[in-house]
């Protein structure tokens, strides 16, 4: 059984802040009794009964909306602030990277700050000297290593801070949202380092709003909301739960409801339509989605076809489909019907789309038509497991592909080496 590197037991943190309704001096003069009875401060509970455990060698994600208590929790774990209730147990040395420039003295050079951080971790100077060149090479600041930190850009400070945390002898690394400051190449380098650190038994607590990176790096994650733990589980499952809770489905999806009297003189007419994921939330790329359509048949119809057109919000056609394409034509009696169209592993990139609908006879005779009836947004997800979500700049869809490379004559560069 793995030893717990991090254990939180009933953590709570309260802050007292000035009340926006606190009385002014003039109110004490005009109505001193009422002014004295009005509270001048408010108590804010940033964390409430937070308990979790992280075994040695795990990369553990912490996600939640802004103000959920993530940074407060990390500051408690880093011993920067004390909890109002409960306790936090950390095993071994802890290195924290909570904001750009954490642990650095602005007037000291990069070289001096590296040794200062090593000293704060309780490392002998010779151990810091042994990894110093690796730190500088990882950060890519060789030219500026003897320049005061205050002359560094925020990106350079971040590079050096992460390099220090990753290479010095810390048993647990705590990383807040700071990686968002770095460029894509450096973020990928940091991700590789965090993955490799698990093999050496190092524990990482990772906070980020980049859910694709959390899914890719972390084996488990915890979702915080208003200072409370909502769930702890597999990183992918927790990320999906957060994504669905963070997005207003009613705002992301506009359903169709027919106006009163719509299509009264037609053999059949649309009543309603909606596009959702299987659990009723906004559709997510790579997951099943269901388009539900209600329509009424006022006179018996034969060979009825339901035509659908999917387009981007800009009007670019994505796809068109028809039940007749799947050898499914309907002969229906008078009544109300619902058709559910399931899209397995929805291969649409995250953007807004609309669905136009037509009810028609096989010969093309039109019964009812609604343009842009349903509008829905597709939420992003790390569908390829690369740590980087496929975004709208890729187009409207993606093609599953398998790559195979081989030499087809002559000696390849790899073979020459």
ABEGO torsion letter per residue (X at the ends): XBBBABBBBGBBBBBBBBBAABBBAAAAAABAAAAAABBABBBBBABBGBBBBBBBGBBBBBBEBBGAGAAAAAAAAAGABBBABEBBBBBEBBBBBABBGBGBBAABBAAAAAAAAAAAAGBBAAAAAAAAAAAAAAAGAAAAAABBAAABBAAAAAAAAAAAAAABBBABBBBBAAAAABBAAAAAAAAAAAAAAAAAGBBBBBBBABAAAAAAABABBBBBBGGBBABBBBAAAAAAAAAAAABBAAAABBBBBBBBGBGAABABBBABBBBBBAAGBBBBBGBBBBBBBBBBBABBBBGBBBBBBBBBAAGBBABBBBAAAAGBBBBBBBEBBBBBBBBBGBBBBBBBBBBBBBBBBAAGBBABBBBGABBBBBBBBBAAGAGBBBBAAAEABBBBBBBBBBBAEEBBAAAAX
